[in-house]
Amino acid sequence: MENELDTYIYAGEFTVAAKEVETVPFQFKLENHDIDVENNKIYLKTHVFIDHSVDAYDEDEVQVYKTE
């Protein structure tokens, strides 16, 4: 992955039933990274391993704003 800022790995296992949602909280501190705020966006990419199935991948754009 190019320009990767950080990686968070959740190694726990859980079962999600149909129509249920599972939330895995994490923190990403922007001040720990040199980010070009003129571009004002980063991308959050996720990869979920699903046992006996096809893994799930997703990418979301996150707007970044500099506050003084």
C-alpha positions as CSV (number, residue, x, y, z in Angstrom):
1,M,0.0,0.0,0.0
2,E,1.5,3.4,-0.9
3,N,1.7,6.2,1.6
4,E,0.3,4.1,4.4
5,L,0.2,6.1,7.6
6,D,-0.7,3.5,10.2
7,T,-2.0,0.0,10.6
8,Y,-4.4,-1.3,13.3
9,I,-4.8,-5.0,13.6
10,Y,-7.7,-6.5,15.6
11,A,-7.0,-10.2,16.1
12,G,-10.1,-11.1,18.1
13,E,-12.8,-13.4,16.9
14,F,-16.5,-13.0,17.1
15,T,-19.7,-14.1,15.4
16,V,-22.0,-11.6,13.8
17,A,-25.5,-12.9,13.2
18,A,-27.6,-11.8,10.2
19,K,-28.7,-8.2,10.5
20,E,-26.4,-7.6,13.5
21,V,-23.7,-5.0,13.6
22,E,-20.3,-5.4,15.3
23,T,-18.2,-2.3,16.2
24,V,-14.5,-2.5,16.8
25,P,-13.3,0.9,18.3
26,F,-9.8,2.2,17.5
27,Q,-8.0,5.6,17.7
28,F,-6.0,7.2,14.9
29,K,-4.2,10.4,16.0
30,L,-3.5,12.7,13.1
31,E,-1.0,14.8,15.0
32,N,1.3,11.7,15.0
33,H,1.6,12.0,11.2
34,D,2.8,14.5,8.6
35,I,-0.4,15.0,6.5
36,D,-0.8,17.4,3.6
37,V,-3.9,19.3,4.9
38,E,-4.2,21.0,1.5
39,N,-5.4,17.7,0.1
40,N,-7.8,17.5,3.2
41,K,-8.6,13.8,2.9
42,I,-7.3,10.4,3.9
43,Y,-8.6,7.0,3.1
44,L,-9.5,4.3,5.6
45,K,-9.0,0.9,4.1
46,T,-10.4,-2.2,5.9
47,H,-9.9,-5.9,5.4
48,V,-12.1,-8.4,7.2
49,F,-11.3,-12.1,7.2
50,I,-14.5,-14.1,7.0
51,D,-14.0,-17.8,7.9
52,H,-15.3,-20.2,5.1
53,S,-16.2,-17.2,2.9
54,V,-14.8,-14.5,0.8
55,D,-12.9,-11.8,2.7
56,A,-14.5,-8.3,2.8
57,Y,-12.6,-5.2,1.7
58,D,-13.7,-1.6,2.0
59,E,-12.3,1.9,1.5
60,D,-13.8,5.1,2.8
61,E,-12.7,8.7,2.3
62,V,-12.3,10.7,5.5
63,Q,-12.2,14.5,5.3
64,V,-9.4,16.2,7.3
65,Y,-9.6,19.8,8.4
66,K,-6.8,21.7,10.2
67,T,-7.9,23.7,13.2
68,E,-5.7,26.3,14.7
